Amino acid sequence: MNKKKSDFDKVFSAWDILVIAFGAMIGWGWVVSTGGWIEKGGVVGAALGFAIGGVMIFFVGLTYAELTAAMPQCGGEHVFSHRAMGPVGSFVCTWAIILGYVGVTCFEACAFPTIITYLWPGFLKGYLYTVAGFDIYASWLIVAIVVAFLIMVINIMGAKTAAILQTILTVIIGGAGILLIIASVLNGTVDNLDGQIFAGTTGVSNVKAVLGVAVLSPFYFIGFDVIPQASEEINVPPKKIGKMLILSVILAVIFYSFVILAVGMVLDSGAIAASQKGTGLVTADAMAVAFRTSVMAKVIIVGGMCGIITSWNSFMIGGSRAMYSMAESYMIPKMFSKLYPKHKTPINALILIGVLTMLAPFAGRVMMVWICDAGNFGCCMAYCMVSLSFLILRKKEPDMPRPYKVKHYKFVGTMAVLMSGFMVCMYCIPGSGGNLILPEWGMVVAWSLLGVVFYAICKSKYKEDFGSLVELISDEDSATLMPEADEEELDEVIDHAIDVVLGV
């Protein structure tokens, strides 16, 4: 096993990694999908469903937390699965997670200009063509391409620059959500919950409705796994990295659940049904009712727009680091391991993902929904392989230093494998409610074949170097693990919050 010192600068603080993970999980779904969740499970039922889904993700997150703290190296899943399963398992796992990251960035490039049409109905100008029933306009394309280019440039300019953008936008998202929650308490009423606490009419149907939301909810938590990808750039002790990862999942569960309850407190079942048939933006309509002005609906839409950018930004970080780690192991062309000298960012990987993101809008929003679904399948597959790696390494390397050590690892690991495996099955079983359709399977197969091509070419070209894992030389210089002076107080607050939530 080759060893080297890290080529990256440690620029991420505890706050940075929290907002990167939280921002990745809180996208546009809380604005456009809340009404559907309530119709499917009821207000309390949907909130419970997200809590149950959060427990499912929590088990997977615990395995990630231990492995990330034990191996804080760029690439995350690549390193974990390589250590446990060897080069082939690592290739499959990392290639799958890259599909997920690229899929999300492509989808967000289409979602962003679509949201502008909600804010500015006259935005669409210059009709060009139609793809799968979706009309493509010149103004829509221009905005998508320009924003995609800017996000690529921001990420190339440095990880810290991307983190600053993430912080600003995540604060806006959180502020919009908190405003809605406060307004629902002040101006909402529990009377609106009548007839929509649960979606079913009997105890059995209520349980089925809650579980129906629970099955869908893990898809909205995808994104916490970006932290391991950038762990080599994190300027906090390894144990704290694990805690931050778990805290980000807990905060996402709380956010989604409270937003659902807030909407139910403000809008009765009839108003939600009318909103669904109208704009479809039930959360925005609830905000307008809570504040008694339509202007506030735009505040929620802006918050959702920020959510798109935070997810997009996080997955650019994750995808580029995953590609870098594969290139470091000679699994894909070595050019993708090149770092920009000044800012220490994987420039070629970022350019490739950026170009794909700029090309994606030409295919239309419908095709991007397909690639996003295919990417979510890839993420869930990687989660299952990481959970397996967690169990394998506990048996294979019991003495490995684990700064963040999970208690009852057999139970946690088994639950993580079962839960993530169940999510993979949901994509595969027809009629499950989450199964992939034929075009989405086509994308999964095409991506897999591209992986086979890379595998064959690189194995032939790099020979014995193919699949070699580069291990970092531990840097015990405590100065590299200390936060900047102006961040010390914030880090203390975060430490306290983590300990309260996790009870450690």
Summary of the structure (lengths in Angstrom):
residues: 504
radius of gyration: 22.1
end to end distance: 35.1
largest distance: 68.9
contacts: 1921
relative contact order: 0.21
helix: 75%
strand: 3%
